[in-house]
């Protein structure tokens, strides 16, 4: 299924995309999850307790040195099956349309997702983690250690979400 197979919901707006990309990235591995369709995926990583695997391309395995000492990691991944042209969305679990940059939806101009995952194990070039929300086979962009001392922002607010009673 391609990104175009996901139609627009009432009130959503799509735009024409630029003709060329501005930069390139290297996919450094692949994520293994139990989810094979978009409908199967949890709507956010906090809803998932499933063990997922992150298989790094072996050329990057040395970069995992000391990662096993971390309890949590930031995982950046490329939601390669998401639409990239929608700028106004109406997620099915919200009553109002929102701008793409006010949402965590995978449908965005650059469908890069971020999850803070619990690191369960490092086994060679494979990580076992909990807390991802992507399709099986999703390309991996990067892994970073999660530092609660600098990454957590307890005072952060998403005002429109509070008005929705969530």
Secondary structure, DSSP 8 states (H G I E B T S, - for coil): --GGGS---TT-EE----SS-S------EEEE-S--SGGGS-SSGGG---EEEEEE-GGGGGGGTTGGG-SEEEEEEE-TTS-S-EEEE--TTSSS-EEGGGS--S-SSS-EEEEEEEEEEEETTEEEEE-----TTEEEEEEEE--HHHH--TT---HHHHHTT-
